[in-house]
Amino acid sequence: MKTIQVVAAVIKEEEKIFITRRGYGDFIDMWEFPGGKIEEGESKEEALIREIKEELELDINILDFLTTIDYDYPNFHLTMHCFICEISSGELNLNVHNAAKWITFHELDSQKWIPADVLVINDLKRYKKKVLAK
């Protein structure tokens, strides 16, 4: 089975998380953490900064590594490296998504997520508890 390596940004601002709704493909109109494929020769961090700039026209700071998720879709295996980020500059423009919004941690479970992103939520909740415990 083909493996696809991607990166995803969990963009936070205070107690809110930024999510995007897929505007194409099998998972159209489902919510996800923005990001995309790692290109040949790129580090995970370089790929994430590039993807967010291409998809959203935003510049980000990568604050922390969150998790790596492995998920088997019917036609491929996905390995998704997720990072906690913040927006540093830019003006939001949705180039591949059909919606975006800020949600609270309490709203995470009430979104219609792309399957692999569901796994990120559990790690995000553990991360939040760890950060608050400091």
C-alpha positions in Angstrom: 0.0 0.0 0.0 1.3 3.5 -0.9 2.3 5.7 2.0 1.8 9.4 1.9 3.7 11.7 4.3 2.0 14.9 5.2 2.2 17.7 7.8 -0.6 19.5 9.6 -0.8 22.7 11.6 -2.8 22.9 14.8 -3.0 26.7 14.8 -3.9 28.2 18.2 -4.6 31.6 19.5 -5.2 31.7 23.3 -8.0 29.1 23.9 -9.1 28.7 20.3 -8.0 26.4 17.5 -8.2 27.2 13.7 -9.7 24.6 11.5 -10.5 24.4 7.8 -13.2 22.7 5.7 -12.0 20.6 2.8 -13.2 22.1 -0.5 -12.5 19.1 -2.8 -12.2 15.3 -3.1 -13.7 12.4 -1.1 -13.8 14.4 2.1 -15.4 17.6 0.8 -17.1 19.6 3.5 -15.4 17.8 6.3 -13.1 19.7 8.8 -9.4 19.2 9.1 -6.2 20.8 10.4 -4.6 22.5 7.4 -1.4 21.3 5.8 -0.3 19.0 3.0 2.3 16.7 1.4 6.0 16.9 2.2 8.0 17.5 -1.0 11.3 15.8 -1.9 14.1 17.4 0.1 11.9 19.4 2.5 12.0 19.1 6.3 8.6 18.6 8.0 8.8 22.2 9.2 9.6 23.6 5.8 6.8 21.7 4.2 4.3 23.0 6.8 5.3 26.6 6.5 5.1 26.3 2.7 1.7 24.5 2.7 0.1 27.0 5.0 1.4 29.9 2.9 0.0 28.2 -0.3 -3.3 27.2 1.1 -4.1 30.1 3.5 -1.7 32.9 2.6 -0.6 33.0 6.2 2.8 32.9 7.8 3.2 30.7 10.9 5.5 30.1 13.7 5.9 26.4 14.7 5.8 26.3 18.5 5.9 22.6 19.3 5.6 19.1 17.9 2.3 17.5 18.8 2.1 14.0 17.3 2.5 11.7 14.4 -0.6 9.9 13.3 -0.7 6.7 11.1 -4.0 6.0 9.4 -5.0 3.5 6.8 -7.4 4.8 4.2 -8.8 2.2 1.6 -6.2 3.2 -1.1 -3.2 4.5 0.9 -1.5 4.7 4.3 -1.3 8.2 5.7 1.5 9.4 8.1 0.7 12.8 9.4 3.1 14.9 11.4 1.2 17.5 13.5 2.7 20.7 15.0 1.3 23.3 17.3 1.6 26.7 15.5 0.6 30.3 15.7 -0.1 32.9 13.0 2.7 35.4 12.7 1.4 37.5 9.7 -0.6 37.4 6.5 -4.2 37.9 5.6 -6.4 34.8 5.4 -7.3 33.7 1.9 -8.9 30.3 1.4 -7.2 28.9 -1.7 -8.2 25.2 -1.3 -10.8 25.2 1.5 -14.4 26.3 1.4 -14.6 27.5 5.0 -12.4 28.1 8.0 -13.2 29.0 11.6 -11.9 29.3 15.1 -13.3 26.8 17.7 -12.7 26.2 21.4 -11.3 23.0 22.8 -14.9 22.2 23.9 -16.1 22.3 20.3 -13.5 19.8 19.0 -15.8 16.8 19.4 -18.7 18.4 17.7 -17.1 18.9 14.2 -17.4 16.5 11.3 -13.7 15.6 10.9 -11.8 13.9 8.2 -11.0 10.4 9.7 -7.3 10.8 10.3 -7.8 14.2 12.0 -10.1 12.6 14.6 -7.0 10.9 16.0 -5.2 14.2 16.3 -7.9 15.5 18.7 -7.1 13.0 21.4 -3.5 13.9 21.3 -4.4 17.6 21.3 -6.5 17.2 24.4 -3.6 15.4 26.2 -1.3 18.2 25.1 -3.6 20.9 26.5 -3.7 19.1 29.9 0.1 18.7 29.9 0.5 22.5 29.1 -2.0 23.5 31.7 -0.3 21.3 34.3 3.0 23.3 34.0 
